[in-house]
Amino acid sequence: MAASLRNNRDFRLLWMSGLFAVLGTQMTALALPLLVLRETGSAVQAGAIGTVSVTAVLITMLPGGVMADRVERRRLMRLCDLGSFCVVGALVVAVWTGHVPLVLVLLVAGAGAVIGSLYGPAAFGLMRSVVPPEDMGTATARLQARTATARLVGPMVGGALFGLHPVLPFLAEAIGLLLSTVCVALVRTRSRSESGAGSAFSKAELTAGLSFLWRLPYLRTVLLVFGLGMNFAFGALTFTALTVFSGGGRSGLGGGTVVTFISVGALSGALLAPRLRPERHTWALIAATCWFCVASALAMAWVRVPLFAGLLCAACMCLSTVASIGFLSTLLAVTPGDRVGRVQSAAGFLSSLVQPFGPLAGGALLTAFGSRTTFGAIAGVLAVSAAVVTFAPSARPGSAPPEPAAPDAPSDSEPADAADAADARPGPDVPPAPAAAETPADRTGAGSPRP
């Protein structure tokens, strides 16, 4: 499989395209709030950036999936890259001239989030056309490894560049977006759009992905428990660990240890996944992740060593990443080609719907009851999720026969003129890979998110 992907020219181009863009986005994810703090000195205004980004993503995620199924995906990706470049370019000019109004920063953050809601489903749709089904698990793991590496390196590089000059991280992202655009333009594969009847943004179209997920008991149960419940509880767990082991913000070393180990765990899981073939053991991996998180929360209630907490968080994230890749491979296998953008957006929407409230709940419990009770309460929520995943018949992949995915239309790998002519031909879509363990909250930079 590794050799097959190494020889897959279009996959390499899409992988590099995402690397350039994700690295730039992670650099500006740190630089953007730093810029607002530098200009205004207000932590509230700096925090508004993340709020605007997450809100914009949640509002536009389902319409973005519809657009990814209605428009030829490679073309849509190019338009998104150019839009992102214009947005970041406006910010570069503003920073360079020394006049950066907060309204512009919020518009940049919101526009980047909206563009990402369009780009993500389109990129996964094109990826499914580029990668054979038997290689999809390995391809998804490589996407995860790429993103985890960018999350680990990007903020450090962005912070260092910002220290040299505030314009540098945004300029670096603009250059990355140009390189990303070039990579997408060189991809030969086309993914045909769906010739849907009626309004593209009707209620039926917007909810088609959610309806598909709800009809399959396995997908429904795992997304509600592992996507909503676990995301919420793990967000509360990591925030509580960060707060407790940083001494309430007094020790950067303790908090930094926890954050660094979480990123290392995500990268380790992505690197291990191709060897473990998680699509064959998805249920066992999900159940193991849930129960290990329960044990970790209980252990952190009693052991107050930052290194120990970081190792536990890293192991939780590693298991979660491997399990997510296995689940996404299953989701991909049963999704019809003409609905893949909407299903991917619906799964991401459900997984990220309550995630922003996890840290808020953790902070409220910590303030009211103290750290030990907070860790215990989080362990209780995690235990409920673990019990459902372990014992509910619908949580097992074989609980109901999946709907067969619609046969994929052959992808075009022809010279540009012939392929552009094929863009106008109606026909079923060619498949994508769903978004792995990434969430909109990971993308608060100025540019567009990448899968």
C-alpha positions in Angstrom: 0.0 0.0 0.0 2.8 2.4 0.9 4.4 1.8 -2.5 1.1 2.3 -4.2 0.6 5.7 -2.6 4.2 6.7 -3.3 3.6 6.1 -7.0 0.3 7.9 -6.9 1.2 11.3 -8.4 -2.1 13.0 -7.6 -2.2 11.8 -4.0 1.3 13.2 -3.5 0.2 16.6 -5.0 -2.9 16.7 -2.7 -0.8 15.7 0.3 1.7 18.5 -0.4 -1.1 21.0 -1.1 -2.5 20.3 2.3 0.9 20.5 4.0 1.6 24.0 2.7 -1.8 25.3 3.7 -2.1 23.5 7.0 1.3 24.7 8.1 0.4 28.3 7.2 -2.9 28.0 9.0 -1.3 26.7 12.2 1.2 29.5 12.1 -1.5 32.2 11.9 -3.7 30.4 14.5 -1.2 31.6 17.1 -0.2 34.8 15.3 -3.7 36.2 14.8 -4.6 36.4 18.6 -1.1 37.7 19.3 -1.7 40.4 16.7 -4.9 41.5 18.4 -3.3 41.5 21.8 -0.4 43.6 20.4 -2.8 46.1 18.8 -5.5 46.4 21.5 -4.1 44.7 24.7 -7.6 43.1 25.1 -7.8 39.4 25.9 -11.5 39.5 25.2 -11.0 40.8 21.7 -8.3 38.2 21.1 -10.6 35.5 22.2 -13.4 36.7 19.9 -11.3 35.4 17.0 -11.8 31.8 18.0 -15.5 32.4 18.7 -16.1 33.9 15.2 -14.2 31.1 13.5 -16.0 28.3 15.2 -19.4 29.9 14.8 -18.8 30.5 11.1 -17.7 26.9 10.6 -20.7 25.5 12.3 -23.1 27.7 10.3 -21.6 26.9 6.9 -20.5 23.3 7.4 -23.7 21.7 6.0 -24.1 24.1 3.1 -20.4 23.5 2.3 -21.0 19.8 1.9 -23.9 20.5 -0.5 -21.6 22.7 -2.6 -18.9 20.0 -2.7 -21.5 17.6 -4.2 -22.8 20.1 -6.7 -19.6 21.7 -8.0 -16.7 20.0 -9.7 -14.4 19.5 -6.7 -11.0 20.3 -8.1 -12.4 23.6 -9.5 -14.0 24.4 -6.1 -10.7 23.8 -4.4 -8.8 26.2 -6.7 -11.4 28.9 -6.1 -11.1 28.4 -2.3 -7.3 28.6 -2.5 -7.5 31.9 -4.4 -10.1 33.2 -2.0 -7.9 32.3 0.9 -5.0 34.0 -0.7 -6.9 37.2 -1.2 -8.1 37.2 2.4 -4.6 36.6 3.8 -3.2 39.1 1.4 -5.5 41.8 2.7 -4.2 41.1 6.2 -0.6 41.2 5.1 -1.1 44.6 3.6 -2.9 45.9 6.8 -0.1 44.5 9.1 2.6 45.9 6.9 1.1 49.4 6.8 0.6 49.3 10.6 -3.2 49.7 10.5 -5.1 46.6 11.6 -8.7 47.3 12.7 -10.3 44.5 14.7 -13.2 44.4 12.2 -10.7 43.3 9.5 -9.2 40.6 11.7 -12.6 39.2 12.5 -13.6 39.3 8.9 -10.5 37.5 7.9 -11.1 34.8 10.6 -14.7 34.4 9.5 -13.9 34.3 5.8 -11.2 31.7 6.4 -13.6 29.5 8.3 -16.3 29.8 5.6 -13.8 29.0 2.8 -12.6 26.0 4.8 -16.2 24.7 5.1 -16.3 24.6 1.3 -12.7 23.3 0.8 -12.8 20.4 3.2 -15.6 18.3 1.7 -14.3 19.1 -1.8 -10.8 17.9 -0.9 -12.0 14.7 0.6 -14.3 14.1 -2.4 -11.4 14.5 -4.8 -9.2 12.3 -2.5 -11.6 9.4 -2.9 -11.3 9.7 -6.7 -7.5 9.7 -6.4 -6.9 6.9 -3.9 -8.1 3.3 -4.5 -10.4 1.9 -1.8 -7.8 -0.6 -0.6 -5.4 2.3 0.1 -7.8 4.6 1.7 -7.0 3.7 5.3 -3.3 4.3 4.7 -4.0 7.6 2.9 -6.2 8.8 5.7 -3.5 8.0 8.2 -1.0 10.0 6.2 -3.3 12.9 6.1 -3.5 12.7 9.9 0.2 12.5 10.3 0.7 15.5 8.1 -1.8 17.6 10.1 -0.4 16.4 13.4 3.1 17.4 12.4 1.9 20.8 11.2 0.1 21.3 14.6 3.3 20.5 16.4 5.6 22.7 14.4 3.3 25.5 13.0 2.6 27.4 16.3 6.3 27.4 17.3 7.4 28.6 13.8 4.5 31.2 13.8 5.4 32.5 17.2 9.1 32.8 16.2 8.3 34.6 13.0 5.9 36.9 14.8 8.7 37.8 17.2 10.8 38.9 14.3 8.1 40.9 12.6 4.3 40.6 12.9 3.7 40.4 9.2 6.0 37.3 8.6 3.6 34.5 9.7 0.8 35.9 7.5 3.2 36.4 4.6 4.4 32.8 5.0 0.8 31.6 4.9 0.1 33.6 1.7 3.2 31.9 0.1 1.9 28.5 1.3 -1.5 29.1 -0.3 0.1 30.0 -3.6 2.1 26.7 -3.5 -1.1 24.9 -2.5 -2.9 26.4 -5.5 -0.1 25.2 -7.8 -0.3 21.7 -6.5 -4.1 21.5 -6.9 -3.8 22.9 -10.4 -1.4 20.1 -11.3 -3.8 17.3 -10.2 -5.1 15.5 -13.2 -8.0 13.6 -11.6 -11.4 15.2 -11.9 -14.4 14.5 -9.6 -17.7 15.0 -11.4 -20.4 17.0 -9.7 -23.9 15.8 -9.0 -26.6 17.0 -11.4 -29.1 17.5 -8.6 -32.6 18.8 -9.3 -34.2 21.6 -7.2 -32.6 24.1 -4.9 -29.1 23.3 -3.8 -29.8 24.7 -0.3 -33.2 23.2 0.3 -33.9 21.5 3.6 -33.6 18.0 2.0 -30.2 18.9 0.5 -28.9 20.4 3.7 -30.0 17.5 5.8 -29.2 14.7 3.3 -25.9 13.8 5.1 -27.5 13.8 8.5 -30.4 11.7 7.2 -27.9 9.1 5.8 -26.0 8.9 9.0 -29.2 8.5 11.1 -30.5 5.6 9.0 -27.5 3.4 9.8 -27.5 2.4 13.5 -23.7 1.9 13.7 -22.8 5.3 12.2 -25.5 7.0 14.3 -24.5 5.4 17.6 -20.7 5.9 17.2 -21.1 9.5 16.0 -23.4 10.4 18.9 -21.3 8.7 21.5 -17.7 8.8 20.2 -18.2 12.1 18.2 -20.4 14.2 20.6 -20.0 12.6 24.0 -16.3 11.8 23.8 -15.3 15.1 22.1 -17.1 17.0 24.8 -15.6 15.1 27.7 -12.1 14.9 26.3 -12.2 18.7 25.7 -13.1 19.1 29.3 -10.4 16.7 30.4 -7.6 18.3 28.5 -8.6 21.8 29.6 -8.8 20.7 33.2 -5.4 19.0 32.9 -3.9 22.1 31.3 -5.3 24.3 34.1 -4.4 22.0 37.0 -0.9 21.1 35.9 0.0 24.7 34.9 -0.8 25.7 38.5 -3.7 27.8 37.4 -1.6 29.5 34.7 1.4 30.2 36.9 3.6 27.5 35.3 4.1 27.5 31.5 6.2 24.4 31.8 3.5 22.1 33.2 0.8 23.3 30.8 3.2 23.2 27.8 4.1 19.6 28.7 0.4 18.6 28.5 -0.2 20.4 25.2 3.0 19.1 23.6 2.3 15.5 24.6 -1.3 15.7 23.1 0.2 16.8 19.8 2.8 14.0 20.0 0.0 11.5 20.7 -1.9 12.5 17.7 1.1 12.2 15.5 2.0 8.8 16.9 -1.5 7.5 16.3 -1.4 8.6 12.7 2.0 6.9 12.2 0.9 3.7 13.8 -2.5 3.4 12.1 -1.3 1.9 8.8 0.5 -0.9 10.6 -2.5 -1.7 12.9 -5.1 -1.7 10.0 -7.8 0.0 12.3 -10.6 -0.5 9.8 -10.6 -4.2 10.8 -10.8 -3.6 14.6 -12.8 -0.3 14.8 -15.2 -1.4 17.5 -12.4 -2.7 19.8 -10.3 0.4 19.3 -13.2 2.8 20.1 -14.1 0.8 23.2 -10.5 0.7 24.3 -10.1 4.4 23.8 -13.2 5.2 25.9 -12.2 3.0 28.8 -8.6 4.2 28.7 -9.8 7.8 28.9 -11.9 6.9 32.0 -8.8 5.4 33.7 -6.7 8.4 32.7 -9.2 10.9 34.2 -9.3 8.9 37.5 -5.5 8.7 37.6 -5.1 12.5 37.0 -7.4 13.1 40.0 -4.9 11.5 42.3 -1.4 11.9 40.7 -0.3 15.5 40.3 2.8 15.1 38.1 2.7 17.1 34.8 4.8 14.5 32.9 2.5 11.7 34.0 -0.6 13.7 32.9 1.0 14.5 29.6 1.8 10.8 28.9 -1.8 9.8 29.7 -3.2 12.5 27.4 -0.8 11.5 24.7 -1.9 7.8 25.0 -5.6 8.9 24.9 -5.0 11.0 21.8 -3.0 8.2 20.1 -5.7 5.6 20.6 -8.4 8.1 19.6 -6.6 9.0 16.4 -6.2 5.3 15.4 -9.9 4.6 16.2 -11.0 7.6 14.3 -9.1 6.5 11.2 -10.8 3.1 11.4 -14.2 4.6 11.8 -13.7 7.0 8.9 -12.6 4.2 6.6 -15.9 2.4 7.4 -17.9 5.6 6.8 -16.1 6.1 3.5 -16.9 2.5 2.4 -20.7 2.8 2.9 -21.2 6.4 1.6 -22.6 6.7 -1.9 -20.4 8.8 -4.2 -23.0 11.4 -4.9 -23.5 12.2 -1.2 -20.0 12.1 0.1 -19.5 15.8 0.6 -22.8 16.1 2.5 -22.1 13.0 4.7 -18.5 14.2 5.4 -19.8 17.6 6.5 -22.6 16.1 8.5 -20.1 13.8 10.4 -17.9 16.8 11.1 -20.8 18.9 12.2 -22.0 16.3 14.7 -18.4 15.7 16.0 -17.7 19.4 16.6 -21.2 20.6 17.7 -20.5 20.4 21.4 -16.7 20.4 21.5 -16.4 24.2 22.2 -18.4 23.6 25.4 -16.1 21.0 26.9 -13.5 23.5 28.2 -16.3 25.7 29.4 -17.8 22.9 31.4 -14.4 21.8 32.7 -13.6 25.4 33.9 -17.0 25.7 35.6 -16.6 22.4 37.5 -13.1 23.3 38.4 -14.1 26.6 39.9 -17.1 25.2 41.8 -15.8 21.9 43.1 -12.0 21.7 42.7 -9.8 19.5 40.6 -10.4 16.1 42.1 -14.2 16.3 41.8 -13.9 17.7 38.3 -11.7 14.8 37.1 -14.2 12.4 38.7 -17.2 14.0 37.0 -15.4 13.9 33.7 -14.5 10.2 34.3 -18.2 9.6 34.9 -19.3 11.1 31.6 -16.5 9.1 29.8 -17.7 5.9 31.6 -21.2 6.3 30.3 -19.9 6.8 26.7 -17.6 3.7 27.2 -20.5 1.6 28.4 -22.7 2.5 25.5 -20.0 1.8 23.0 -19.1 -1.5 24.7 -22.5 -3.0 25.2 -25.0 -1.4 22.8 -25.5 -3.8 19.8 -25.8 -0.9 17.4 -22.3 0.2 18.3 -20.8 -2.9 16.5 -20.3 -2.6 12.7 -22.0 -5.8 12.0 -25.2 -4.8 13.9 -26.9 -3.8 10.6 -25.9 -4.4 7.0 -24.5 -1.1 5.6 -26.2 0.4 2.6 -24.1 -0.3 -0.4 -22.2 2.7 -1.8 -23.2 3.8 -5.2 -20.8 2.7 -7.9 -18.2 5.4 -8.6 -17.9 7.0 -11.9 -14.5 6.6 -13.4 -12.2 9.5 -12.8 -10.6 11.3 -15.6 -6.8 11.5 -15.8 -6.5 13.2 -19.2 -4.8 16.3 -20.4 -6.3 19.5 -19.1 -8.5 20.5 -22.1 -10.3 17.1 -22.2 -10.6 17.0 -18.5 -12.2 20.5 -18.3 -14.7 19.4 -20.9 -15.6 16.5 -18.6 -16.3 18.9 -15.8 -19.5 19.9 -17.5 -20.8 16.3 -18.0 -23.4 15.3 -15.5 -22.8 12.1 -13.7 -22.3 10.5 -10.3 -19.6 11.8 -8.0 -16.4 10.0 -7.4 -15.8 9.2 -3.7 -13.7 11.0 -0.9 -12.3 10.3 2.4 -14.0 11.8 5.4 -12.3 14.2 7.7 -10.3 12.4 10.3 -10.0 13.5 13.9 -9.9 17.2 13.0 -12.4 19.8 14.0 -13.1 23.3 13.1 -11.8 24.4 16.4 -8.3 23.4 15.2 -8.6 26.0 12.5 -8.7 29.6 13.8 -6.1 31.0 11.4 -6.7 33.5 8.6 -6.5 31.0 5.8 -8.7 28.1 4.8 -8.6 24.8 6.7 -7.3 21.6 5.1 -8.3 18.0 5.7 
